[in-house]
Amino acid sequence: MSILNYGLFWRREQVEWHPGKGTGEGFRLIGRRGERKPGLRLADFREQSGIYILYGNYGVFYVGIVTSCRLGIRLREHHDNHDYSEWDRFSWFGFRRVLKRKDYDTGFDELAEMPSVRLSNPVEGIQDLESLLIRAMGPSGQRVETFTHEERWEQVAEEDVEYYQRLLGWE
């Protein structure tokens, strides 16, 4: 399984975990690539599958993987449980590719389906694992390795989503 995209050290307080009342369906994990058109892209990573790491004041607090369940669900469960005060940042490393195809309701790029079987070069898999550990742990004496299929996404705070949607011509 290859790491196709990732987000590093996103802030928990920049996510609106329970918008409005009820089930919280408006909950989102928005990431962006680029700053302005034509390179600006937005995607919602709630439905992403992959590896996630929760960080607190003393470093890594929790490491998990999501395959059938989704990243957003697991992160919200951690947000809502008794460990809430133990973490304030998270990184994620996704297995689902971001398509350059827009959801016509939101303007966000869609995620591809989770591949049922993905055969990859074992050397690439080992290199991706090394890159994940280096990026997640942040050792200061080591150069950063790249993923085989690298696409880094920056967090968009919930209050900034409409600004980026307007830049893309979506309202």
C-alpha positions, 0 to 999 in steps of 0.5 A: 500500500502506498502513501498517496497524500498526507497532512502534517501536524493539523490542529485539532481546534481548527476543525469544527467537530460538531457543527450545528445540532444533531449528527454533525454531518457538516463536519469536515477535514478540509485540506488545500494544495496551492494558494491561488488559481490555477494551482489551488485545490481543496479536498475533504479528507473525512473519508480518507483511509490510511494511518493517523498519528495524534500528538500531545505535549509529550510527542506521539500520543496515539497511532492508528490505521483506518481501512473500512472505517474512515479517518474523520470518524476515528478522529472524531471518536478520539476528540469525543472520548476521555483522551481529549486533553491528551492531544491537540495535533494530528498527522495523517497519511492517506491510501486513497488518491485525490482525483482532479474531479470536483464534487459539484455541490462543494467544489472539493476534489473527490477521493478515489475508491480504496484500491482492493489490492495494490501491488507495489514495488517492495522497495517503494513500500519500504521507502514510503514507510521510512518517509512516514516515520521521519515525517511523523517523528520529526527527527532534527538530525535527519533529512526528510525523505519523499514518498514515492507518490507524494502529495502534501495537503495543508489544513484549512481552518473551518472559518477559511473554507468559504474564502478558498471556495470563493477563490475557486469560484464556488459559493 
